[in-house]
Amino acid sequence: MNDNNPPASWPDRAVGLGAGLAGALLFVVSTRGSSLAMALAYFTPLPLMIGAAGFSLPGAFVGSLAGAGVLLASAQAPFALAFLFGFAAPALALAAMIQSPLPSPRRGPADARFVAPGEMLETIILLSILVTGAGVALLLVNYHGFEPTMTAVMQHFAPALDEFAASLAPVSSEIGAERVKRLAVISAPAGVAASQVMLLSVNLWLAARTIDISGRLRRPWPSLPETLRLTRLLGPIFLVAAGLAFKGGLIAMLAGIVAAATGFGFALHGLAAVHGLTRDFELRGAWLAALYAVAMVLEPWSIVLLALFGVMESAFSLRARKARRRVPPPS
């Protein structure tokens, strides 16, 4: 590139570069430990997605590398790796999928389609499993095995684990403190995987909406209540993983990651199905408001119920059946 004659997209590349640096800055702020900092952590991918999908993917990529480089230069190598692979890489991959049409081998480039919302959600689930699994693998390698890792993590988080075990003591005197703490550590990666699915999904929706409002979205806005659907294959995977999560040991930890990520994905599938199935209901707004209120009160059990409904809807295609019933027969 000739700097004396920059391309027409140079301002867009500058915005993308700034978005990458902004994402790194948000991540650094989120490590401070305060409540506001933890809230900002959930929006770390947002500037990256907006900059990459709405302005310049290469610019955002370079900005992400620059931000990770600053963290690395400041002797914060773990934070640099966490930002680069836990936030930047998934955000950039999803941003690339928003605007990139898929070629249609049967009909040619003119009939290319964009990635469907359900396919985006499946990608988010896969990325969350890979990122969380990679974190667990690094711990296993660093501490040379599963049991040494469990011992080290339980020692590191001993005060919080002791407080959690003490809070459950009134429930039953037969619950051993060590057993409770071990179960909490084994279940922690599953919580991280589910949180990652929520984080990426919310930020992707916000980024796509922002780009759409700005007029930079090169695809029509999809109707999520009808198009947000996961493949049926994920249903058996979720159920098998959920069963293995009770086995114990490393298998339970890894199965919990898969079950939590796919389960939260199916909860979003179920929520979209509720929106789609209630399209022609009277007082639909009141019904949906009540659903969200109950879901917030009963959380996390509401997530489990929505996930099970999502699995059922995926298996029986309730929205598709309702759509077929609404189509008038040919005269």
C-alpha positions in Angstrom: 0.0 0.0 0.0 1.3 3.5 -0.9 0.9 5.8 2.1 0.9 8.8 -0.2 -2.1 7.5 -2.0 -4.2 5.7 0.7 -7.1 3.6 -0.5 -10.7 4.9 -0.2 -11.3 2.6 2.8 -8.5 4.0 4.9 -10.8 5.8 7.3 -12.7 2.5 7.8 -9.4 0.7 8.5 -8.5 3.4 11.1 -11.9 2.9 12.8 -11.3 -0.9 12.8 -7.9 -0.4 14.3 -9.3 1.8 17.0 -12.1 -0.8 17.7 -9.5 -3.5 18.3 -7.6 -1.2 20.7 -10.8 -0.3 22.4 -11.7 -3.9 23.0 -8.3 -4.5 24.6 -8.8 -1.4 26.8 -12.2 -2.7 28.0 -10.6 -6.0 28.8 -7.9 -4.4 30.9 -10.5 -2.4 32.8 -12.5 -5.5 33.4 -9.6 -7.1 35.3 -9.7 -4.5 38.1 -12.2 -6.6 40.0 -14.9 -4.0 40.8 -18.6 -4.5 40.0 -18.4 -1.9 37.2 -15.3 -3.5 35.8 -16.9 -6.9 35.7 -19.9 -5.4 33.9 -17.6 -3.9 31.3 -16.1 -7.3 30.7 -19.3 -8.4 29.1 -19.0 -5.7 26.4 -15.3 -6.4 25.5 -16.2 -8.0 22.1 -18.7 -5.2 21.2 -16.3 -2.6 19.7 -14.4 -5.4 18.0 -17.5 -6.8 16.3 -18.7 -3.3 15.3 -15.3 -2.3 13.9 -14.7 -5.5 12.1 -18.2 -6.1 10.6 -19.1 -2.4 10.0 -15.8 -0.9 9.0 -12.7 -3.0 8.5 -12.0 -6.6 9.5 -8.2 -6.3 8.8 -8.1 -3.1 10.8 -9.8 -4.7 13.8 -7.5 -7.7 13.5 -4.4 -5.5 13.6 -5.9 -3.5 16.5 -6.5 -6.7 18.4 -2.9 -7.8 17.9 -1.7 -4.4 18.9 -3.8 -4.5 22.1 -2.6 -8.0 22.9 1.0 -6.7 22.3 0.6 -3.9 24.8 -0.6 -6.4 27.4 2.3 -8.6 26.6 4.8 -5.8 26.8 3.4 -4.8 30.3 4.3 -8.2 31.6 0.7 -9.5 31.6 1.1 -12.5 29.3 -1.9 -14.4 30.7 -4.2 -11.4 30.1 -2.8 -11.0 26.6 -3.6 -14.6 25.8 -7.0 -14.4 27.4 -8.0 -11.3 25.5 -6.6 -12.6 22.2 -8.1 -16.1 22.2 -11.0 -15.7 24.6 -12.5 -12.4 23.2 -10.8 -11.1 20.1 -10.6 -14.3 18.0 -14.3 -15.3 18.6 -15.5 -11.7 18.0 -13.5 -11.3 14.8 -14.7 -14.8 13.5 -18.4 -13.9 14.2 -17.9 -10.4 12.7 -16.6 -12.0 9.5 -19.7 -14.3 9.3 -22.2 -11.4 9.6 -21.3 -9.7 6.3 -19.9 -12.6 4.3 -22.3 -14.3 1.9 -22.1 -18.0 1.4 -21.7 -19.0 -2.3 -24.4 -21.2 -3.8 -22.7 -23.9 -5.9 -26.0 -24.8 -7.6 -27.2 -21.3 -8.7 -24.1 -19.1 -8.7 -22.8 -16.1 -6.9 -25.8 -13.9 -7.6 -27.9 -16.3 -5.4 -25.5 -16.5 -2.5 -27.1 -16.6 0.9 -25.9 -15.2 4.2 -25.2 -17.2 7.3 -28.5 -18.0 9.1 -29.0 -16.9 12.7 -29.2 -20.5 13.8 -25.9 -21.2 12.2 -24.4 -18.2 13.9 -25.6 -19.5 17.3 -24.1 -22.9 16.5 -20.8 -21.2 15.8 -21.0 -19.4 19.1 -21.6 -22.6 20.9 -18.6 -24.3 19.2 -16.4 -21.3 19.9 -17.4 -21.2 23.6 -16.7 -24.9 24.0 -13.3 -24.6 22.3 -12.3 -21.5 24.3 -13.3 -23.0 27.6 -11.8 -26.4 26.8 -8.6 -24.7 25.8 -8.4 -23.0 29.2 -9.0 -26.3 31.0 -6.3 -27.9 28.9 -3.8 -25.2 29.7 -4.4 -25.8 33.5 -4.1 -29.5 33.1 -0.8 -29.1 31.3 0.5 -26.5 33.7 -0.3 -28.6 36.8 0.5 -32.0 35.2 -2.8 -33.7 35.5 -6.4 -33.5 36.7 -5.9 -34.1 40.4 -3.0 -31.8 40.8 -5.0 -29.1 39.0 -8.0 -29.7 41.3 -5.7 -29.4 44.4 -4.1 -26.2 43.1 -7.4 -24.5 42.1 -9.0 -25.4 45.4 -6.1 -24.0 47.3 -6.1 -20.8 45.3 -9.8 -20.1 45.8 -9.9 -21.6 49.3 -11.6 -18.6 51.0 -14.4 -18.3 48.4 -14.9 -22.1 48.4 -15.0 -22.3 52.2 -17.6 -19.6 52.3 -19.7 -21.4 49.6 -19.5 -24.7 51.5 -20.5 -23.0 54.8 -23.5 -21.5 53.1 -24.8 -25.0 52.2 -24.3 -26.4 55.7 -27.8 -25.5 56.9 -29.3 -27.4 54.0 -28.0 -30.7 55.1 -25.4 -31.8 57.7 -24.5 -34.8 55.6 -23.1 -32.7 52.8 -19.3 -32.8 53.2 -17.4 -29.5 52.7 -14.7 -31.0 50.6 -17.2 -32.7 48.4 -19.0 -29.4 47.9 -15.8 -27.5 47.1 -14.7 -30.2 44.6 -18.1 -30.2 42.9 -17.9 -26.4 42.6 -14.5 -26.5 41.0 -15.6 -29.2 38.5 -18.7 -27.2 37.6 -16.9 -23.9 37.2 -15.9 -24.4 33.5 -19.5 -25.2 32.6 -20.5 -21.9 34.0 -17.8 -20.2 32.0 -19.0 -21.9 28.8 -22.6 -20.9 29.3 -21.5 -17.3 30.2 -19.4 -17.2 27.0 -22.4 -18.2 24.9 -24.5 -15.5 26.5 -21.7 -12.9 26.1 -21.0 -13.6 22.4 -24.8 -13.8 21.6 -25.7 -10.5 23.3 -22.7 -8.6 21.8 -23.3 -10.1 18.3 -27.0 -8.9 18.4 -26.0 -5.4 19.7 -23.2 -5.1 17.1 -25.4 -6.2 14.2 -28.2 -3.9 15.3 -25.8 -1.0 15.5 -24.4 -1.7 12.1 -27.9 -2.1 10.7 -29.0 1.3 12.1 -25.9 2.9 10.6 -26.8 1.6 7.2 -23.6 -0.5 6.9 -25.3 -4.0 7.2 -25.1 -5.6 3.8 -27.8 -8.2 4.5 -31.5 -8.0 5.3 -32.3 -8.1 9.0 -33.5 -11.7 9.7 -36.7 -12.5 11.7 -35.1 -14.1 14.7 -38.3 -15.7 16.1 -38.6 -17.7 12.8 -34.9 -18.2 11.9 -33.1 -18.7 15.2 -33.1 -22.5 15.3 -30.4 -25.1 16.1 -29.9 -28.3 14.2 -31.6 -31.4 15.6 -28.2 -33.1 15.9 -27.4 -30.9 18.9 -30.3 -32.2 20.9 -28.8 -35.7 21.5 -25.4 -34.2 22.0 -26.8 -32.0 24.8 -28.7 -34.8 26.5 -25.7 -37.2 26.4 -23.3 -34.5 27.7 -25.8 -33.6 30.5 -25.8 -37.3 31.5 -22.0 -37.6 31.5 -21.7 -34.4 33.6 -22.8 -36.4 36.6 -20.1 -39.1 36.1 -17.4 -37.3 38.1 -13.8 -36.4 37.4 -12.4 -35.0 34.2 -15.1 -36.5 32.1 -17.7 -34.7 34.1 -15.9 -31.4 33.7 -15.5 -31.7 29.9 -19.1 -33.0 29.5 -20.3 -30.1 31.6 -18.7 -27.6 29.3 -20.5 -29.2 26.3 -23.8 -29.5 28.1 -23.7 -25.9 29.4 -22.8 -24.3 26.1 -25.4 -26.3 24.1 -28.0 -26.0 26.8 -27.7 -22.2 26.9 -27.9 -22.2 23.1 -31.1 -24.3 23.3 -32.5 -21.9 25.9 -32.1 -19.1 23.3 -33.6 -21.4 20.7 -36.6 -22.0 23.0 -37.0 -18.3 23.7 -37.0 -17.5 20.0 -39.6 -20.3 19.5 -41.9 -18.8 22.2 -41.7 -15.5 20.3 -42.5 -17.2 17.1 -45.3 -19.4 18.4 -47.1 -16.5 20.1 -47.1 -14.2 16.9 -50.9 -14.2 16.7 -51.8 -14.3 20.4 -53.9 -11.6 21.9 -52.1 -9.6 24.5 -48.8 -11.1 23.2 -46.8 -8.3 24.8 -48.2 -9.0 28.2 -47.5 -12.8 27.9 -43.9 -12.2 26.9 -43.4 -9.6 29.6 -44.7 -12.1 32.2 -42.4 -14.8 30.7 -39.3 -12.6 31.1 -40.3 -11.7 34.6 -40.8 -15.3 35.6 -37.5 -16.3 33.9 -35.6 -13.6 35.9 -37.2 -14.7 39.2 -36.6 -18.5 38.6 -33.2 -18.2 37.1 -31.2 -20.5 36.7 -34.1 -23.0 36.6 -35.9 -21.0 33.9 -32.8 -21.5 31.7 -33.1 -25.2 32.2 -36.8 -25.2 31.3 -36.2 -23.0 28.2 -33.4 -25.4 27.1 -35.6 -28.4 27.4 -38.3 -26.6 25.5 -35.7 -25.7 22.8 -34.7 -29.3 22.5 -38.3 -30.4 22.1 -39.0 -27.6 19.6 -35.9 -28.6 17.6 -37.0 -32.3 17.5 -40.7 -31.6 16.5 -40.3 -28.4 14.5 -43.3 -26.7 16.2 -42.8 -23.4 14.5 -42.6 -25.0 11.1 -45.8 -27.0 11.8 -47.6 -23.9 12.8 -46.4 -22.1 9.7 -47.7 -24.9 7.5 -51.1 -24.8 9.2 -51.4 -21.1 8.5 -50.7 -21.5 4.7 -54.1 -21.7 2.9 -54.6 -24.8 0.8 -54.4 -24.3 -3.0 -57.8 -23.6 -4.6 
